[in-house]
């Protein structure tokens, strides 16, 4: 009996809540609709249709100007190779400047500023930046920090996150890197602030690279060292204003003992890195053959003996 009364009270309570909700919903809906209509009306009053059209034309002109300027800078970089990095840096600064001017001008042309507009934009932008545009805002701020802190520059050969290549553009949102395989990698600016970045040349055209060679333990080590140094000096891609060194160390593994000779040489321009490495490797290989300098032989005798013994 008590249980049945409890069920009846529960039923009447739920019915009462539904009844209140049905009568309350229209008033809330009407209030929301009124607010939305008021916001739309306010926006319609402050937006300038002619200004929107002019802003669209402005952005098209900005896109064309940037495209032409970028083409001119690329052509000048080919003609004046020694000024390539300076031209690319100037292009990045120009892009930041024209973006800022274009966006500011478009806002001024498209809106009639008033208290109502500032109130609407303030609330809307606060929510948008706080949630939807959080990462974008962080990337833009990081881009500005990169421009002033300069952990790398346009034209630098950089190792970042397993990707290795040249920085070709530093934008408001991201950095573009062209790898040695001619792939374009886009990296958000804010990621660079929390990760380790290695720059090989840091604003210079030349860059030091390492090439390793191995010779057998019983070979003429001094002759091999001098041969590698001469081959590096003869390469047309080598930058001879900086020293060429050959470091020697011993390598011991399970299969062989050998000398490792590490060539440290500067490339004339970072874009010739792989060409220099290939040229020197071919020259050293021919010189070693003519001088009868042999590479280490992998010892597999123990492996063969164990295989015969087990059979």
N, C-alpha and C positions, 0 to 999 in steps of 0.2 A: 504494500500500500504506500509506504513512504517512498519507495523507489519510483512508483508510478507518478506521485505528486512531483517528485524531482524532475522527472522527464517532462511533465506538463509545463512546469516553470521554465525549464530550459527552452522548450519550444516557443512559449510566449515571449521570452527574452530575445530569442533570435528573430522572431517576427517583428518585434518592436524596432530592433536595430535596422532591419531591412526597410521598414516603413520610414524611419528617420532618414536613411541614406537616400531613398527615392525622392524625398521632398527637398533634401539638402543639395543633391547633385546639380539640379538645374541652376540654383543660385551660384554655386561655385563655377559651373561651366560658363554662366553668363559673365561672371567677373573676369575669368580668364579670357573669354572672347573679347570683352571690352578692353582689357589691357593690351591684347594683341592688336586690335584695331587702332588703339591709340598709338602704339609703337609704329605701326605701318604708316599711319597718317603723319606722324612726326618725321619719319624717314623720308616720306614722299615730299615733305615740305623743305627739307634741308639738302636733298640730292639735286644736283644740277645736271639735267640730261645733256645739255651741250658740253658741260665739263667732262662727263663720262666719255663722250665721243672724242673730245680732244685728248683725254688721257689714253684712250685706245690708240689714237694716231701717234701720241708721244712714245708709247711703248714699242710700236712698230718701228719708228724712227731710231729709237735707242738700239733695238735689235740689229737694224741695218748698219748703224754707225759702228757698233762693237764688232760686227762681222767684217766690215771693211778695215777697221783698225787692226784687228787680229791678223788679217791677211797681209797687211802692209808690214806688220812687225815680223811675221814669219819670213817674208821676202828679204827684209833688211837683215834678219839673223843669218840668212844664207850668204848674203853679200859681205857683211861685217861679222865674221864668226867670232872674233875676239870680243865683240860687244853683245853677243847673244844673251848672256845672262842679264846684263843691264837693261836691255830692251824688254825682256820678259818681265822683269820686276816692275818696270814702268807701266807695262800693260796691265798688270795686276792692280796697281794703285789706281790707274785710270778707270778700270772696271768698278772698283769699290766706289769711287767718286761719282761716276755717272749713275750707278744704281741708286745711291743715296739721293742725288738731285732729282732723278726721275720719279722715285716713289714720293718724295716730299711734294714735288710739283703736282703730281696726279691727285694727291689728297687735297691740296689747296684748290685745284680746279673743280673737283667733283663734289665737294661738300660746302654748304653754307654753315659755318660754325655758329652754334648757339648753345645755350645752357642745356636744352633738351638733347641736342646731338651729343654733347660731351657726356651727359649722364648715360645715354644709351650706349655710346661707344665704350665708355669707361667700364660699365658692367659687363658688356659683351666681351671686350678684349681681356678683361681680368679672368673670366672663365676660360676663354680660348687659350690664352697663354699658359694658364695654370694647368690645363689638362691636354687638350688636343695639340697645342703647339709647344709643349714643354721641350721636346727634343730639338725642334727647329730653333727655338730661341737659344738653347744651349749651344747649338752648332754655330749660330751667328756670333754669339759672344766669344766662342772659342776661336772663330775665324779672325776676329779683331785682335785677340790675344796673340795668335800666331803671327799676324802682320807686325806686331810690335816686339814680341819676344823672340821671334825668328828662330825656332828650333831647326828649321830648314828653309830653303828659298826655292823659288821657281828655277828649274834647271838643275837642282841638286839630284844626285843619284843616291837614293834612300833605301834602306832596308827597314820594313815595318810589317809586323804581323805575318811574316813568312813571304811577303811580296817584296820584290827587288826591282827597282826601275827608276825612271826620271819623273820628278814632279813637274807637270806641265801646266797646272793651273791651281790657284788657291782662290776659291770662291767664297761667297757669303755662307753657304751651307756645307760645302764639302771640298775636299782636295782630290784632284785627279792625278793619277800616276800611270805612266805608260811603262809596262814591263818590257824586259828584253825579248819576250815573245810577241811583242806588239799588241798586248792586251791592255785595254784601258780599265783601270781599277778606280772606283769611286769610293772614298772613305770619308764619313762624316767628321767634321772638324773636332767635335767634342771628344772623339775617341783618342785623338793624338795627345790630349792633355793628361791621360791616365796610362799611356803605354810608352815603352821605350822605343825611341827612334834613332837609327844610326844613319848619319849623313857622311858619304864618302868624300865629297869634295867641298861642301859648305861654301858655296858662292864662287868657287874657282872652276875653270874649265878642266884643268888637269886633276888627276886622281891617282893615288897609289893602288896598284893591284899586286896580288901574290900569285905566282905560278910555281908549282912544285914538280921536282924531278927526282928520280931515284936511280942510284947506281949501286953496283955490287960492292961488297965490302973490300975486295982485293983490287979495285981499280984505282987509277991515279986521281985522287980526290982534288988536288990543287989544279990539275989540268981541266978536270970537269967543271970546277968552279969558274975558272977563267974563260972557258968556252961558253958557258951560259951568259956570263957578263958581256962578252963580245957580241954574241947573237942578239942580246937585248939592245945594245948600243947601235946595231946596224938596222934595227927595225925603223921604218918610216913613221910608225905610230907612236914611238917612244918620245917622251919629253925629256930632253937631255940637260935641261937647266937644273934638274934636281938629281940627286945621287942614285946610282944603281948599285944595289947590294945583293949579295948571295949568302944566305945564312945556311949553316951546315948543322945537322943533328943526326943522331943514330936512331934507326928504327929497328926494334926487335919484336918479332911476332912468332907465332907457333910454326910458321912456314919458312921464314927467311930472316936474315940479318942484313941490313943495308944502310946506306947513307941517304938521307933526305936533304936535298938542296932546294931551298926556298928562295926564289927570285923576287925581290922587291923593286918594282920599276913603276915609274909614273907614265900614264898614258897622256898623249897630247890633248885629247878631248874625250870626255866620258863616253861619247857616242861611238868611239873606236875601241872600247874596252875589249870586246870579244875578238875584234880584228887583230888587236895587238897580241892577245893571248894565243890565237891561232898562228900568227906569223912567227912568233918566238918559238913556239912548240915545234913547228916544222923545221925552223933553222937549227934548233938544238938537236933534233932527231938526226938530221943529215950530218951535222958536225960530229956527233957521237959515233956515227957509223964510220966516218972517215978517220977519226982518231982511235977507233976500236975500243971505245968506252962502252962497257956492257951494262945492261940493266940487271938487277938481282934476279936470280933464278929461284923459283918456288920449290922448296924441298918437299918432295912427295914420296921419298924412299921409305920412310917409316910407315906411311899409309899403305904402300904396296906390300911391304913385308907383313903387316898385320893382316891384310886381306888374304895373302897366301897362306899364312899360318892358320887362319880361321877355316880355310877351305881344306 
